[in-house]
C-alpha cells in the first residue's frame, strides 16, 4: 500500500472510530485529522484542530512533534522543581 493510501485509510479509520464526531468536543460536522507528537490520529472539528496546533504560549505550530521538542526542556525543568 503506498503512502497516500495509508494516509487515506488512517483518516477514514479515525473518522469511523470517532463516530463521525470531534473527539475533543463531540460536535458533528466537517472533521479534520490531527496527528499528535506520538503519532496518534484523531478526528477533530475545525476549532479543536486549530487549538491542537497552539502551544501554551499561543504560538501556532504545523508540526506537533516539533512543538513537543521545543517545549520538552521547559516541562522537564518544571518536573525537577
SULHUUR-V279068 format. One record per residue. N is the residue number from 0. D_FIRST is the distance of its C-alpha to the first C-alpha in Angstrom with 1 decimal. Layout:
n-><N & N>
d_first-><D_FIRST & D_FIRST>
//
This chain:
n-><0 & 1 & 2 & 3 & 4 & 5 & 6 & 7 & 8 & 9 & 10 & 11 & 12 & 13 & 14 & 15 & 16 & 17 & 18 & 19 & 20 & 21 & 22 & 23 & 24 & 25 & 26 & 27 & 28 & 29 & 30 & 31 & 32 & 33 & 34 & 35 & 36 & 37 & 38 & 39 & 40 & 41 & 42 & 43 & 44 & 45 & 46 & 47 & 48 & 49 & 50 & 51 & 52 & 53 & 54 & 55 & 56 & 57 & 58 & 59 & 60 & 61 & 62 & 63 & 64 & 65 & 66 & 67 & 68 & 69 & 70 & 71 & 72 & 73 & 74 & 75 & 76 & 77 & 78 & 79 & 80>
d_first-><0.0 & 3.8 & 6.7 & 8.2 & 6.2 & 6.5 & 10.0 & 10.7 & 10.1 & 12.2 & 14.8 & 15.1 & 15.5 & 18.1 & 20.0 & 20.2 & 21.3 & 23.8 & 25.2 & 24.7 & 27.4 & 27.5 & 27.1 & 30.1 & 32.7 & 31.5 & 32.1 & 30.2 & 29.1 & 26.6 & 24.3 & 22.3 & 19.7 & 21.1 & 19.7 & 22.6 & 23.5 & 22.3 & 18.7 & 19.5 & 18.3 & 21.3 & 22.2 & 25.4 & 27.9 & 28.9 & 31.9 & 30.2 & 27.3 & 30.0 & 31.9 & 28.9 & 28.9 & 32.7 & 34.1 & 37.5 & 39.3 & 37.8 & 35.8 & 32.5 & 29.4 & 26.0 & 24.4 & 25.1 & 24.8 & 27.3 & 29.6 & 29.5 & 30.3 & 33.1 & 34.7 & 34.2 & 37.6 & 39.4 & 38.2 & 39.0 & 42.5 & 43.1 & 42.2 & 44.8 & 47.6>
//
